[in-house]
Amino acid sequence: MKAIVYTKYGPPDVIELKEIEKPTPKDDEVLVKVHAASVNAYDWHLLTADSFLVRLMGGGLLKPKNTKLGADIAGRVEAVGGNARQFQPGDEVFGDIAESGNGSFAEFVCARENLLALKPVNLSFEEAAAVPMAAVTALQGLRDQGQIQPGQKVLINGASGGVGTFAVQIAKSFGAEVTAVCSTGKMDMVRSLGADHAIDYTKQDFTQTGLQYDLILAVNGYHPLSAYKRALSPTGIYVMAGGSFAQIFQAMLLGPLMSQTGGRKMGGLSARPNQKDLVIMRELLEAGKVVPVIDRCYPLSEAADALRYLGEGHARGKVIITVK
Ligand SMILES: NC(=O)c1ccc[n+]([C@@H]2O[C@H](COP(=O)([O-])OP(=O)(O)OC[C@H]3O[C@@H](n4cnc5c(N)ncnc54)[C@H](OP(=O)(O)O)[C@@H]3O)[C@@H](O)[C@H]2O)c1
């Protein structure tokens, strides 16, 4: 089968489309024929090792230990392992297989069945592949860490990318009043996704307006933590999902300290893929409350271009790799 492999860290040029052996599912796994995958910042970090943490936290100090790439997947079950009971050959599934070793940028991949769920019936494979990592991150950031409540004022910074486009819609589905922060050309899009207010970050700094929010989900960009704190209501919650490395380190290191005084809570999110949240997303998608936003689709042979485009940091929703 054909698969994307990389044997050294670097820019997207280092990846290769190779003929490799088709995998065989372990007992708790299923073999999936991949129809579509989506690209995440996660893949970019693994490829480029742009943070030393990738190398330190098991990615491989000098070169990648795991040569496979791709976490998000949508496809059809081809075979099931000895103890896999949830799916049958022919089932259409989607999921985030990062915890099962990656490898969705390929014609076939094996994944633990508890990381997959049946694909939403109303979605194409491309649309379904857009969902898992970005939507579950948005869901867990808003619901679990952000404790979102109906009627709350919620601000999403970085609202126009993969996580952000889902976050706007998921926050609306919880009944929140949503403010989306993005650049000029994406204001109409975030409004069309349901945002009540849109702020153009190239023209206005939302941390300087004097307005306060019950929940801020920081997905992209950078503001000092003290500025985020200023933009929170007295019992508000700041959840850092992503952004610049400075943002990530500040939230992880200083967030707990800054939460010790006053009622405001500040912290970072570490999303965990799971089947229960995929099923919740499937319900929202089938009900039409959430719609994946797809920017571009690339064939598997152009996966390097897909990664390059994502790496520029200005995708409008999700970037897809179509395999079949
Ligand atoms: N914590 C976790 O568990 C977790 C899980 C998944 C992802 N993440 C992280 O979440 C982050 C976002 O992921 P993603 O999939 O949404 O990435 P993405 O799709 O690449 O995000 C691109 C978007 O970021 C926006 N953006 C760029 N600079 C901005 C700025 N200064 N202010 C506001 N928006 C800005 C761009 O909008 P414009 O073009 O309008 O600038 C673009 O729409 C990444 O850092 C990723 O590593 C974390």
The ligand as an ORCA input file, in Angstrom:
! r2SCAN-3c Opt
* xyz 0 1
  N      -4.361     21.594     23.714
  C      -4.669     20.606     22.906
  O      -4.945     19.485     23.353
  C      -4.700     20.876     21.422
  C      -5.348     20.005     20.550
  C      -5.398     20.352     19.188
  C      -4.794     21.512     18.742
  N      -4.118     22.285     19.638
  C      -3.455     23.524     19.213
  O      -4.428     24.461     18.833
  C      -3.833     25.388     17.946
  C      -4.757     25.672     16.784
  O      -5.045     24.500     16.076
  P      -5.862     24.651     14.734
  O      -6.103     23.258     14.237
  O      -7.031     25.522     14.916
  O      -4.778     25.381     13.822
  P      -4.972     26.059     12.417
  O      -6.161     25.472     11.730
  O      -3.677     25.987     11.720
  O      -5.269     27.584     12.769
  C      -5.198     28.484     11.750
  C      -5.974     29.708     12.154
  O      -5.276     30.461     13.132
  C      -5.632     31.816     12.971
  N      -4.643     32.755     13.508
  C      -3.351     32.886     13.136
  N      -2.784     33.896     13.829
  C      -3.738     34.414     14.642
  C      -3.774     35.458     15.605
  N      -2.698     36.188     15.865
  N      -4.917     35.684     16.260
  C      -6.007     34.963     16.016
  N      -6.060     33.955     15.109
  C      -4.938     33.685     14.432
  C      -5.710     31.968     11.471
  O      -6.634     32.993     11.195
  P      -6.223     34.195     10.241
  O      -5.846     33.592      8.919
  O      -7.458     34.976     10.230
  O      -5.039     34.862     10.884
  C      -6.198     30.600     10.972
  O      -7.578     30.601     10.654
  C      -2.485     24.803     17.540
  O      -1.480     25.493     18.254
  C      -2.561     23.373     18.016
  O      -1.289     22.849     18.328
  C      -4.070     21.994     20.949
*
